[in-house]
Amino acid sequence: HLSLSPDTVIKRSENIAWQKFEDKVFIITPDDSMLHMLNETGTRIWEIIEKPKKISEIVEEILKEYDVTKEKAEQSVKRFISELIKKGICEISA
């Protein structure tokens, strides 16, 4: 996956449509009109990046809310964010 440092700032892409329904977020990517459903943790990360955030800030939030090691949280956040970037759902903020 992408090499994301703790200081990399992530933001939501502007041209996507999304909706929260019950406790899940559904996102439609315009390039391929695909529907993506985020799980509970993915939905939480989506909420955290309502405003642009550093990877390290996302990890800190996840550590506060989930019983997981810092290493595991970092790996999971980076993997998830990489997927969102590849799908055009998120982007690295300048």
N, C-alpha and C positions, 0 to 999 in steps of 0.2 A: 504493500500500500504506500501511499504518499509519505514522504518524510515530514512529519509535523512536529515542530518543537513545542515545548510548553508555552513559549511566547507567541506562537502563531495565533493570530486573531481570526476567528471564524464568524461569519454572518450568514443569515438566511439569504438565499437568492431572491431577487425582487419579483421575478416574473412567474412565480409559482402560485398555484391555488391550493389552499389547505383549509381543513375544517377539523375542529375537535368534536368528537362524538363520544359521549360517555367518557371513558378514560383513555381513549386512543386518538391519535392524530392521523388523519388521512391526507395525503399530499398528491396532487396531480402535477406531473412534470409536463410542461408544454411541448417540448421537443418531440416526445413520443406518445403523449396523452396517456401515460401509464399511471395507474393508481398505486400508491405505496402506503402501507399501513405500518405505523410505528408501534412497537410494543411499549410496555409501561416505562422502561428505562429510556427508550428512544424518545418517547413523548416528553419525559422529564428533561432530557437534553434539549429538545426542541424549545421547551418553555424557557430554559436557561439562556438560550441564544436569541431570545426576543430582541435583545440589543447585542451588538457584536461583543464577543467575549474571547479571552485567551483560552487556549486548551487547558492551561493550569487552573484557571478560574472554574471551568466546567468540571474538571477533576475534583477540585475542592468541594463543590456543591454535591457531587455524587458521593464523596466520602462522608459528608455530613448526613446523607439520607439513606445510604445503603451500607450494609455490613460487608465490606469488601476491602482488600488491601489496596494501598496506594498504587502498587505496581499493576495489579489487576485492573483497577479503575482506569489508569492511564492507558493500558493496552486496549481496553474495551472502548474507551472514548475515542482514541485515535483511529481504531478500526472502523467504528461507526461513522465518525466524521469523514473519513476517507471515502466510505461508500456514498455518503450524501453528496460529497464533492463530485465524485465520478458520475453520479446521476443528475448533477446540476441543481440539486436541492439547496446546497450550501456553497459558499465560496470563501476563499481566503481574502480577508479584508486588507487593503493596502495600509 
